[in-house]
Amino acid sequence: MGRAGTNKKEGFYMKNKKWMAILLGGIMAASLAAPCSVSAAEKTTITFWHAMGGTNGEVLQQIVDDFNASQDEIEIKAEYQGTYDDTITKLKAAMQSESGLPDVCQMYDVGTKFMYDSGAVIPVEDKFESTGYDKSSVMDVISSYYTVEGKQYAMPFNVSTPMLYYNKDVFEAAGLDPETPPTTYDEVLEDAKKIVESGAAPVGYSQAIYGWFFEQQLAGLGVTYGNNDNGRTEAVTAVDFDSNGGGLKVFDMWKKLYDSGYFEDYGTTTADTQTAFFSGQVGMIIESTAILKNAVDSSPFEVGTGYLPRIEQNDEGGVIIGGGSLWLTDTGNEANEDAAWKFIEYITTPDVQAKWSMGTGYFAINEKAYETDDMKAYLEENPNFMTAINQLKDSPVNCNTAGVLSGVQTEARLTFNEIMPQVYDGKLTTQDAVDQLAASVNKAIENYNESIK
């Protein structure tokens, strides 16, 4: 299979514009090849759109600056676009106007299906053979999320997974072993009961109402969210969680925790659950590995970490990566495409990945990054980070952990967030919740699939 959706190009680029761009790219390449010194004005300028603000944005900008300083042929211009949703909105507008596309674009995980269907991207795997890139340098469980019909379309960049966070001081006060976190939700409930009844903390356990957690818990059960192997063999046409039993098990678990009296619901704003944990009000939460640094820095107690608990232990279950990836857009300018790929290659090198991981808390996608001296020293000082790494390595590579490839997952997660409070309040049974979520997501999938025909 070649570039994504080459038969759908007409909606994004007129052929004459594309060939003109290629011609201009050839002229530029020829001029750069002329026997004269390369000046700043002759550099190939690459536009890079991203959604990294705050500290993460600062670390990213330093990486961009380091790349620009490392050679004199390419200049990367990193442009912050706001949130992930802001970025995809601006990218869609650029596609529709047939102008202003960036050369490289960071896109969140749930934007993968849209990017694939857009016909406006170049699969990164198309660059592997011509540049001698070693595909195995990226962990399979990470690259599998961005692999469609056997081809890797994007380069994973800011990668995270969920895991358990717990207050070691609270565990000790409750008579629990601070070095032995629970591994199943039944054990979570047992520990939560001891925490509350001992007075060690007002709340034993909490998890934000977040559709991503629903997807993760399905993967932990070893079942798919959508049909056709989570959309990995053919496009998703309907959800699977209503027929494979996974959805009901997840909703039953959430309801059981809520009704126990040892659980507190802080709503759909994940920061509210985090704050309750940081303040010592809650003994345990589940959250993204991306908050680890903030959790350790913000909590006046020793933070412990464990694998994401399972509803049932099984060999097919694991965690799905979240975060975002880097995409090459099909601008028609091959010189820019090659330059953009060199930047992506640079970002995946062990030293750069180590710098990115240590500076942000995201995973290093290149396993050799963990062999660098700086990373070894960092992990020795931050043993909690090894929990995240080991959990990812222990996750099987299959269609469950690859995650669902769907063009409506943002909407699906919001629908879950609307349904879950009604289960807590007793307005919906858990079976009603499964049925309503499935019906809503199936309708959205049907509409999406119809829109891209």
C-alpha positions in Angstrom: 0.0 0.0 0.0 1.4 3.4 -0.8 0.5 6.8 0.6 -2.6 7.1 2.6 -5.7 7.7 0.5 -4.0 8.7 -2.7 -7.4 8.2 -4.4 -8.9 10.8 -2.2 -6.5 13.6 -3.0 -8.9 15.9 -4.8 -10.5 17.2 -1.7 -7.1 18.5 -0.5 -4.9 19.4 -3.4 -5.4 20.4 -7.0 -3.0 18.5 -9.3 -1.6 21.5 -10.9 -0.7 23.0 -7.5 1.0 19.7 -6.5 3.1 19.4 -9.6 4.1 23.1 -9.3 5.2 22.5 -5.7 7.2 19.5 -6.8 8.8 21.5 -9.5 9.7 24.3 -7.1 11.0 21.7 -4.7 13.3 20.3 -7.5 14.5 23.8 -8.3 15.3 24.4 -4.6 17.1 21.1 -4.3 19.1 21.9 -7.4 20.1 25.3 -6.1 21.2 23.8 -2.8 23.3 21.3 -4.7 25.2 24.1 -6.5 28.9 24.4 -5.8 28.8 27.2 -3.3 28.6 27.5 0.5 25.3 27.1 2.2 24.1 30.4 3.7 21.3 30.8 6.2 19.0 32.1 3.4 19.4 28.9 1.5 18.4 26.6 4.3 15.3 24.4 3.8 12.8 25.8 6.2 10.4 23.3 7.8 7.2 24.3 9.6 6.4 22.1 12.6 3.0 22.4 14.3 2.8 21.1 17.9 0.5 21.2 20.9 3.1 21.2 23.7 2.8 24.1 26.1 4.4 24.9 29.4 7.5 22.9 30.5 6.9 20.3 27.7 6.9 23.1 25.1 10.2 24.5 26.5 11.9 21.1 26.3 10.6 20.6 22.8 11.9 24.0 21.7 15.3 23.2 23.1 15.4 20.0 21.1 14.4 22.0 18.0 17.1 24.6 18.7 19.7 21.8 19.2 18.7 20.3 15.8 19.0 23.6 14.0 22.4 24.2 15.5 23.6 20.6 14.7 23.7 21.3 10.9 23.4 24.1 8.4 21.0 22.8 5.8 17.6 22.7 7.6 15.8 25.2 9.8 12.9 23.9 11.9 10.3 26.5 12.8 8.3 25.1 15.7 4.8 26.7 16.0 2.6 26.1 19.0 -1.0 25.7 17.9 -2.8 25.4 21.3 -4.5 22.3 22.5 -4.7 19.0 20.5 -8.2 19.9 19.5 -7.0 23.4 18.4 -4.3 21.7 16.3 -6.6 19.3 14.5 -9.1 22.1 13.8 -6.4 24.3 12.3 -5.0 21.4 10.3 -8.5 20.6 8.9 -8.8 24.2 7.8 -5.4 24.1 6.1 -6.4 20.9 4.3 -9.7 22.4 3.1 -8.0 25.6 1.9 -5.3 23.6 0.1 -2.6 25.9 1.5 -0.7 26.5 4.7 0.0 22.9 5.6 2.8 22.4 8.1 5.6 20.0 7.0 5.4 18.1 10.3 2.4 18.0 12.6 2.0 16.6 16.1 -1.4 14.8 16.5 -3.0 13.2 19.5 -3.6 9.5 19.5 -7.3 9.7 18.7 -6.6 11.8 15.6 -4.9 8.8 14.0 -7.8 7.6 11.9 -8.6 11.1 10.6 -5.0 11.6 9.6 -5.0 8.2 7.8 -8.3 8.9 6.0 -7.4 12.4 5.1 -5.1 11.4 2.2 -2.9 14.3 3.1 0.0 12.4 4.8 3.0 10.4 4.0 3.5 7.2 6.0 6.8 7.5 7.8 7.5 3.9 6.9 7.9 5.1 3.3 11.1 6.8 4.5 12.5 3.8 6.3 14.1 1.9 3.5 15.5 4.9 1.5 17.2 6.3 4.6 18.2 3.0 6.3 16.1 3.7 9.4 15.9 0.9 11.8 12.2 0.3 12.5 13.1 -1.9 15.5 14.5 1.1 17.4 10.9 1.9 18.4 9.2 -0.6 20.8 6.6 -2.7 18.9 3.9 -2.1 21.5 4.3 1.7 20.9 4.6 1.6 17.0 1.6 -0.8 16.8 -0.8 2.0 17.7 0.2 4.0 14.6 0.4 1.0 12.3 -2.5 0.6 9.8 -2.9 -2.4 7.5 0.7 -3.4 8.3 2.3 0.0 7.6 3.5 2.5 10.2 2.0 5.9 9.4 3.3 8.2 12.2 6.3 8.4 14.5 5.3 8.0 18.1 6.6 11.0 20.1 5.0 11.9 23.4 3.9 8.5 24.7 2.1 7.7 28.0 0.1 5.0 29.6 -2.1 4.8 32.7 -0.9 3.3 35.9 -1.7 3.2 39.7 -0.5 5.9 42.0 -0.6 5.4 45.8 0.4 7.2 48.9 3.0 5.1 50.7 2.6 7.0 54.0 -1.2 6.2 53.9 -0.4 2.5 53.1 1.9 2.3 56.2 -0.7 4.0 58.4 -3.4 1.5 57.2 -1.2 -1.5 57.9 -0.6 -2.2 54.2 2.8 -3.1 52.7 3.9 0.2 51.0 6.0 -1.9 48.5 3.1 -4.1 47.4 0.4 -2.2 45.4 -2.8 -3.9 44.4 -2.8 -5.6 41.0 -6.6 -6.1 40.6 -9.6 -4.0 41.3 -10.8 -6.4 43.9 -7.5 -5.8 45.7 -7.9 -2.1 45.2 -11.3 -2.3 47.0 -9.8 -4.4 49.8 -7.0 -1.9 50.3 -9.4 1.1 50.0 -11.5 -0.4 52.8 -8.5 -0.7 55.1 -7.4 2.8 54.3 -10.7 4.4 55.2 -11.5 2.2 58.2 -8.1 2.8 59.7 -8.5 6.5 59.3 -5.3 6.7 57.2 -7.1 8.8 54.6 -10.7 10.0 54.1 -11.0 8.2 50.7 -9.4 4.9 49.7 -9.5 5.2 45.9 -10.7 7.4 43.1 -10.5 7.5 39.3 -11.7 10.4 37.2 -14.6 9.8 34.8 -12.5 9.6 31.7 -13.3 7.6 28.5 -9.7 6.7 28.0 -9.8 4.7 31.2 -12.7 2.7 29.8 -10.7 1.8 26.8 -7.7 0.9 28.9 -9.8 -1.4 31.2 -11.1 -3.2 28.1 -7.6 -3.8 26.9 -6.7 -5.1 30.4 -9.5 -7.6 30.0 -7.9 -8.7 26.7 -10.9 -7.7 24.6 -11.4 -5.2 21.8 -13.3 -1.9 21.8 -14.3 -2.1 18.1 -14.8 -4.9 15.5 -12.4 -5.9 12.8 -9.7 -6.3 15.4 -10.1 -2.8 16.7 -10.1 -1.5 13.1 -6.6 -3.0 12.4 -7.7 -5.4 9.7 -10.5 -3.4 8.2 -12.3 -0.2 9.2 -14.3 -0.3 12.4 -18.0 -0.5 11.6 -19.3 -1.1 15.1 -18.2 -1.5 18.7 -17.3 -4.9 20.2 -17.6 -4.1 23.9 -21.3 -4.7 24.0 -21.1 -8.2 22.5 -17.8 -9.5 24.0 -18.9 -8.8 27.6 -16.1 -6.3 28.3 -18.3 -3.2 28.5 -20.5 -4.7 31.2 -17.6 -5.9 33.3 -16.1 -2.4 33.2 -19.3 -0.6 34.1 -20.0 -3.1 36.8 -16.5 -2.5 38.3 -17.0 1.3 38.3 -20.4 1.0 40.0 -19.1 -1.5 42.6 -16.3 0.8 43.6 -18.6 3.8 43.8 -21.2 2.0 45.9 -18.5 0.6 48.3 -18.3 3.8 50.4 -14.5 3.8 50.1 -14.5 5.7 46.8 -15.1 9.3 45.9 -16.0 10.7 42.5 -14.4 14.0 41.6 -15.9 14.2 38.1 -14.6 14.5 34.6 -11.9 17.1 35.2 -8.9 14.8 35.8 -7.0 17.6 37.6 -9.5 17.5 40.4 -8.8 13.8 41.1 -5.1 14.5 40.9 -5.4 17.4 43.4 -7.3 15.2 45.9 -4.5 12.7 45.7 -1.7 15.2 46.0 -3.3 16.7 49.1 -3.4 13.3 50.8 -7.2 13.0 50.7 -7.2 9.9 48.6 -5.0 6.9 49.1 -4.9 5.6 45.5 -5.8 6.8 42.0 -5.1 5.8 38.4 -3.7 8.4 36.1 -1.4 8.8 33.1 2.3 8.2 33.5 2.7 11.7 32.1 1.8 13.2 35.5 4.5 11.2 37.4 6.9 14.1 37.8 4.2 16.5 38.9 2.8 13.9 41.3 6.2 13.4 43.0 6.9 17.2 43.0 3.5 18.2 44.3 2.9 15.5 47.0 4.2 16.0 50.6 4.4 12.2 50.9 6.2 9.4 49.2 4.5 8.4 46.0 4.3 4.7 45.0 3.4 3.4 41.6 2.0 0.1 40.3 0.7 -1.4 37.1 -2.8 -0.4 36.0 -5.0 -2.8 38.0 -6.9 -5.5 36.1 -10.5 -6.5 36.4 -9.4 -10.1 35.6 -5.9 -11.4 35.2 -5.1 -12.7 31.7 -2.3 -13.1 29.2 -4.0 -11.1 26.5 -4.4 -7.9 28.4 -2.2 -4.9 28.7 -2.1 -1.2 28.4 -2.6 1.0 25.3 -0.3 4.0 24.7 -1.7 7.5 24.7 -0.2 10.9 23.9 0.7 11.9 20.4 2.9 11.3 17.3 4.6 13.2 14.5 3.1 13.1 11.0 4.7 14.0 7.6 2.1 15.9 5.6 2.0 15.5 1.8 2.8 19.0 0.7 4.2 17.9 -2.7 7.6 19.3 -1.9 9.9 16.4 -1.8 12.9 18.4 -0.6 10.8 19.6 2.4 9.5 16.1 3.0 13.1 14.7 3.1 14.2 17.5 5.4 11.2 17.0 7.7 12.0 13.3 7.9 15.6 14.1 9.0 14.2 16.1 11.9 11.9 13.2 12.9 14.9 10.8 12.7 16.8 13.2 14.9 14.1 13.3 17.5 14.0 9.4 17.8 17.8 9.1 18.5 18.7 7.7 22.0 20.2 10.9 23.4 17.3 13.1 22.2 14.8 10.6 23.5 16.5 10.5 26.9 16.5 14.3 27.1 12.8 14.4 26.1 11.8 11.7 28.6 13.7 13.2 31.5 12.4 16.7 30.8 8.8 15.8 30.4 8.0 12.4 32.0 6.9 10.8 28.7 8.4 7.5 27.6 11.5 7.3 25.5 10.3 5.4 22.4 13.8 4.2 21.6 14.9 1.5 24.0 18.6 2.5 23.6 17.7 5.8 25.4 17.5 3.8 28.6 21.1 2.7 28.1 22.5 6.3 28.1 24.4 7.4 31.2 22.1 10.3 31.9 19.0 8.1 31.7 20.5 5.4 33.9 21.3 8.1 36.5 17.7 9.5 36.2 16.1 6.1 36.6 18.2 5.4 39.7 17.0 8.6 41.2 13.4 8.1 40.0 12.6 4.4 40.4 8.8 5.0 40.0 9.5 5.6 36.3 10.7 2.1 36.0 7.1 1.0 36.8 5.8 2.7 33.7 8.6 1.2 31.5 8.2 -2.3 32.8 4.4 -2.2 32.4 4.8 -1.2 28.8 7.4 -3.9 28.1 5.2 -6.5 29.8 2.2 -5.6 27.7 1.6 -8.1 24.8 1.6 -6.7 21.2 -1.9 -7.5 19.9 -5.1 -5.8 18.6 -6.2 -5.2 22.2 -3.2 -3.2 23.2 -2.9 -1.5 19.8 -6.1 0.4 20.7 -9.2 1.1 18.7 -8.5 2.9 15.3 -11.6 5.0 15.1 -12.4 8.4 13.6 -15.0 9.2 16.4 -13.1 8.4 19.5 -13.0 11.9 20.9 -16.8 11.9 20.7 -17.0 8.4 22.1 -15.0 9.4 25.2 -17.2 12.4 25.8 -20.3 10.2 25.5 -18.8 7.8 28.1 -18.2 10.8 30.4 -21.9 11.8 30.1 -23.2 8.3 30.8 -21.0 7.3 33.8 -22.5 9.8 36.3 -25.9 8.4 35.5 -24.7 5.0 36.5 -23.3 6.3 39.7 -26.6 8.0 40.5 -28.7 4.9 39.7 -30.5 6.5 36.8 -29.0 3.9 34.4 -28.2 0.3 35.1 -24.8 -0.9 34.0 -26.5 -2.8 31.1 -28.4 0.3 30.1 -25.1 2.2 30.1 -23.4 -0.4 27.8 -26.4 -0.3 25.4 -26.6 3.5 25.3 -22.8 3.9 24.8 -22.8 1.3 22.1 -25.8 2.8 20.3 -24.3 6.3 20.4 -20.8 5.3 19.2 -22.2 3.0 16.5 -24.2 5.9 15.1 -21.1 8.1 15.1 -19.1 5.4 13.4 -21.7 5.0 10.8 -21.8 8.7 10.1 -18.1 9.0 10.0 -17.6 6.1 7.6 -20.3 7.5 5.3 -18.6 10.9 5.3 -15.3 9.5 4.0 -16.7 7.4 1.1 
